[in-house]
Amino acid sequence: MDTKKPEETSLKPPAGPQVILTDNRNDGNLLVSFSESEMEVKADFIPPRDDGKPLTRDFVAEILDKLNIVYGIRWDAIQESIMDCNLSRRRIKNVVIALGDSPSAEVSEYFEKNPHLGQGERPAENKARIDHRNYSPFIIVKKDQTLAKLRSRKTGKEGKNVYGASLPFAYTRPEGVSGGENTRVKGNFIIANINGQLVESGKVLSVQESLVIKGAVGYGTGNIIFPGDVLIEGPVSDGFKIYSGGSVTIKQTFDVTDVNTKGDLSVAGGIIGKGPALVKVGGAIKTKFIENCRVAARKAIAVDAEIINSNVFTLENVDMGDKGLILGGDIYAVHGIKAGGLGKKTGKATRIHCGIDFTVQQQKERSNNELRLLAAKLVKLREFLVDPETGNEKRAKVEELIHRLEADQQAASVRVSDLMGRINVDENAAVEITGDIVPGTLIEICQIALFVSEPLHKVRIKLDKASGKLLSEPL
């Protein structure tokens, strides 16, 4: 098919759509347009009219040659559009007939932060039954956890436009991260040396041994779960849990719901229990007061003012100085108690237990509960066994079950006997009170009890081994 020759040949045709005219206006034709970036060429395939000549591959090739389009020609799309246009006699629009290659930038190597270390997202406000206390803004990492990975250098690649001209590639230097305190580089990774909080400062990743919370613990922080020491400068709101692999220091009042720490617990204000409040401490406790909660510590418990209606357990001693008061509740202290006063005239009674290992006693109580349950089951089974309506097959099964429960009963009895011999651990434990002991107070040392029926003042109560009784002596 013949076409008109352009008056002037140019490497780049003029911008904008171009209609390639043929000798006969009824012949098939093309409307060609170029993108501003010269990376893409589109065409409308115009069908022949009446007796006009159809479009052909040679005609399109000639046009591409005259327009200097030499790279990225999409012959499959061109051929399909030619056939469709000629057969359907309709205009085929916006067909990409040539497409250049964009250059690929060269990227230098860099350490990319582990994307899985991102902080937990807050639950959607419209979701029902969401506990926002489980949200935490802190990123906690484990020892030897990957903090960042080295991204290798990516080689750049030149591009080409539809005229075959080379396009240079750019050079990119991403701002990667680097390792800071308590991290190390191992191969292609930045690794955490310790358990702790991940802190990113100026693209430097560090791991802190302790977690410092400047304000209060509440919905802004969520529950605190941390492998190291925790310092809380504000109060702790009701309903929030604190779990620490180290020590916990709280500079204000502690509305405790659930706290568990392997180290010490120090509370500048007091500890106030809310609901079934539980404090478990692997070290020592120091606080101003304890009220309405259950507290257990392996080491000594020091309280400045009062213990009120609480159950307190320690494997060492409770020290409240000369002014501290114990007002209601059960206190278990292996090596003894020192306080200003015991008991109150009304309300919950005060009971003191010293010289015993409360962990062993709790095991004994569980075993005793098991014995009571087994005894009740055996009574029911033996009643079933003597029932004349019980068939032989059922009788055999019941007898087999009775034998098993009797064996369990014997094992539990042996455990109780063994535990009984291990409950008393300090016969020298003493209760020293520099003020008054109110009548109605119970004091027990090595399971020997003294019920205080008359007021006592400034006394030391100890176990007299010879008489097997508790004796009080003036301080």
Secondary structure, DSSP 8 states (H G I E B T S, - for coil): --B---SS--SS--SS-EEE-BSSTTS-EEEEEE-TTSSEEEEEEE---TT-----HHHHHHHHHHTT--SSB-HHHHHHHHHHHHHHTS-EEEEEEEE-B--B-EE--EEEE-GGG-------TT-TT--GGG--S--EE-TT-EEEEEE--B--B-EE-TT--EE---EE-----EE-TTEEEETTEEEESSSEEEEEETTEEEEESEEEESS-BSTTT-SEEESSEEEE-S-B-TT-EEEESS-EEESS-EEEEEEEESS-EEESS-EEEEEEEEEEESS-EEEEEEESSEEEESS-EEEEEEEES-EEEESSEEE-TTT-EEESEEEEESSEEEESEE--SSSS-EEEEESB-HHHHHHHHHHHHHHHHHHHHHHHHHHHHH-TT--HHHHHHHHHHHHHHHHHHHHHHHHHHHHHHHHB--TT-EEEEEEEE-TT-EEEETTEEEE--S-EEEEEEEEETTTTEEEEEE-
